[in-house]
C-alpha cells in the first residue's frame, strides 16, 4: 500500500489560523506581534521568500516591518539597523534574510540580534539552549519537521532516526530535537561509509542534502516516515526533493511531497516563534 502523503500545506494553514487567534488575543491586551524582515540586496529568490513571509504575517495578524537595504549597504549600516530593531518595543521578532552580500559578515550580523527576538533560532544562545534541551526559539525548518513527524502518529521515542545532512540550519538542530524526544539518532554526511545501509535502518528519515532523487526507493525501510527537506530545481524547471518520491512511497508509511511538504511549515513556525516572542514580552 503506497505511503500516505503528509500535507504540509494544509497543516501550515491550520497552524496559521490558530496563530491568528492568538495574535488577536494579544492585540486585545495591547500587544500586536511584530516581525521585522530585513533584506539586503536584490537576490530574486530572497525577494520571493521575503514577499511570502510578509504576506503570511498579514494573514496571521502580525505586523510586518519591511527594511530593504541596497546590495552595497555597509555592514555598519546593517548592524545599526539591527541595534534599532533590538530597542524597538513594537518589534518582537527580527529576521535577516540570508544569504547576505559577501562583504557582510553573516556571523557578526546574527550575533547582533537580541536572542529574545531571534525568531529564526540562529543566535548562538538559542543554538546552545537547543543543544542542552532547554526552552528556546528553535530554527523554523527543524521545528516544522518535528511537527510533521508528530502529525503521522509515529512514535519518536525509541525510534531509529536518520538525518542526512549536518548543516547548522537543518541537520544539526533537527538531530538535537529528535534526541530530546528520545529517538536514537544517526547523522549521515558525505563521509558516511554505508549510506544506503544507514538509511535502511531508519524508522524516521530526514533528508536534507540538496541532491535531487539521491535517496533511492529500495533504501527505505518498510513503514518508515520520510521527511524530504530538499528543494532542487531540475533542468525542466520542476522542483524535486532529495528522495526518489515514487520509489520511496512504495515502501514508506508516510512521506512529504516536494513542494507542499516542509516548505509551508517553515513559514508557519516563523510566525509561531514571533507570536511566542510577543507573548513573552508581556511578561518582562
N, C-alpha and C positions, 0 to 999 in steps of 0.2 A: 504494500500500500504506500503510495507516494507520501512524502512528508507534508505536514500542514505548513502553510505559509504564515510566517509571523508578520502581521501587518503593522509595521512601524508607523505608517502614516495615520491610520485610524487610532492607534494608541496615543500618538502625539496630540492629535486633535482633542481626545478626551482629557488628557493632562492639561492642555492649554485652556479648555473650558473651565476646568476646576480652578486653575490659577487665576482666571479672570474673576471668579467669585471671591477668591482670597484677596485679590487686588482691590476689589470693590469694598470689602470689609476693612482693609487697611485705610483706604481713602476716606471711609466714614469716620475714621479715628484721626484724620488729618495727615495721613502719610500716604502719598501716592508713589508707588515704586517707580524708581527712575534708573534707566540704563544709559550710560554714555558710551557711544560707539565711535571709536577713533579710527579713521582711515588715512593712511599716508600714501600718497601717490594714486595712480590710476590703473592699477592692475585689473584687467577685466574680470577675472574670477573673483578677486576680492570685492570688487564693486557689486557683483551679483550676490555674494554671501551677505554683505552688509545690507543690501536692499531687502533681502529675505528676513534678516534679523529685525530690521526696523519695522517691517510690515507685521511680523509676528508680535512685536511689542504692542503695536497699536491695537491689534485684535485682542490682546490679553489685558488691556487696560493699564499697560506700563508706559510711562513717559519715556520717550526716546530722545536723547540729546545727541545730535549729529555734529561731529567735529571732523571735517575733511581738510587735511593738510596737503600742500603741494609735495610732489615727489622729492623736491630738493630741500624740503624743510629740514632745519638742523636738528641734531639730537637735543641740543639745549632747548629749542622751541618745543619739542615734543615732551621733554621732561618737565618743562614749565607748565604745559597744559595739564599733565597728569597731576602735578602738585596742586593746581587749582581745583581739579575734579576731586581729589582726595579731601579737600577742605569744604567742598560744596555739599551741604546737607540734603539738597534735593537729588543728589546722585547717590544711589545705593550700590550700583554695580558699574565697573569700568571694564570695557572690552577694547583691547587694541588689536585690530585685525592683523594677522600675520599672513605671509612674511612681510617684514619691513625692508625698506631700501638698504642696500649693502653698507652705506655709510653710517647707519644707526646700529648701535649695539643692542641687540634684542634682549640679552640677559639683563642689561642695565635697565632697560625700559620695564621689563616685567617685575624686576626687583623694586622699582619705584612705586608700583601700585600698592595702595593700602591693602593688606591681606583681608581686611574686613569687607573690602569692595572687589576682591579678586574673584569674580563670578565665573571666570574661565578655569580657576583652580590651578594656575600655573606658577603662583608665587612659591618660593622655597618653603615658606611657613606652612602653606596648605599642603604642599607635597610631603613635607615631613610629618605633618599630622596624619595624612592618609597612610603613610608607611607605618606609623605607630598604631593605626586602627582607631584614632581619635576623631571626634566630630570635626568636620571641615567642609570647605567647598570642594567637592570632587570635580575633576575635569568632566566636561559635559558629555563627550562621546562615551567614555567608560561608564558613566552613570546611566546613560541610555542603554548601553549593552546589558548591564545588570538588570535593569527593568524589563528588557525584552526577554532575557532568560527566565526571570521570575514569572513572566506572563504565561509561559508554556506549562507551568506547574512542575517543571523539572526541579528536583531537589538538588540544591547546590552543595549542601553539607554532605561530605563523604564522597562526592563525585570526583572523578579524574577530569580535570580541566586542562586543556592545552591551548596556549596562546601563541600564535605565530606572529612574531614581530616584537621588538623590545624598545619601541620608541617611547620617549618621555610623555607623549601626548595620549597614546592609546595602550600600547603593550604593557609597559611597567605599571601604570596606575590600575588597569583592569585586573592585572595579576594580583596586586595588593588588595583590591576589593573582593576578589574571589577567595583569597586566603583568609580575609576577615570573616567570610561566610563559611569557613571551614572546608573549602574544597582542597584537594591535593593538586597543586598547580605546577605545570611544566611550561617554561617559556622557551620557545624554539626560535632560531635565527639562522643566518647564513652559514654558521659553522656547525650546526647540528648534524651529527653523523647519520642518523637514520630518521629523516623527517617523516617519511611515509609511515614508519613504524610507530613513531610518537603520535601522529595524527590518529592512527588506528586504535590507540588506547584511550582516546578521548570520549568521555560521556558528554562533555561540553567542549566545543571547538570555537575559538575566536580567531578569525583570520584577518590580519592587518599588516600585509606586507607590500601591497601595491603592485602585484603582478597578476594580470588577468588570467583566470582559469588555472592558476598554478596548482591548487589542491584538486586532485582527481577524485572522481566519484568512488572508485574502489578503495580509496584510502579510508573512507569514512566508516566508523564503527556503526553497525546497525543499531538504530534507535537513538543515535546521538542528536543533540541540539547544536545546530550550526549557525553561528553569527558571522556574517560576511561583512567586514568593515570596508573592504576595498571598493574604490570608485575609479575605474580605469576607462579612459576614452579609447575606443577601438578605431581603426582606420576608417571604418564606415560611419563614424560619428556616434555610434551607440555606446551606452555605458555597460560595463561588465564588472563583476566582482572578482575577488581573488579565488573564489571557489567555482569549479565546474558545476553550475547550478543544476542542470538536467541530471547529471550523473549522481550528484550528492543527494538530490531529492529522492532518488530510488532507495537510498539506504538510511537517511536520517529520519528522525521522528518529527522534527520541526526545523525550518530554515528561513532565514531572512532573504528577501529579494533585493536586487540592486537594479534600479533605485527603489525607494519605498520602504526600506528596512531601517537601517541605523541612522541615516541622514536626518529624517524628520525628528527623531528622538534627541539628536544633539541640540537642536534649537529649543526643543521643549525643556530640556534640562538647564539650558542657559536661562530661560525665563523663570524656571523653578528656583534656581540659585538667586536670581535677582529679587524675586518676591520674598524669599527667605531672608536675604540681606536687609530688605526693608523692614521685615518683621523684627529682626534683631536690633535694628536701630531704635525701635521704640522702647527697648529695654535698657538702653545705655543711660 
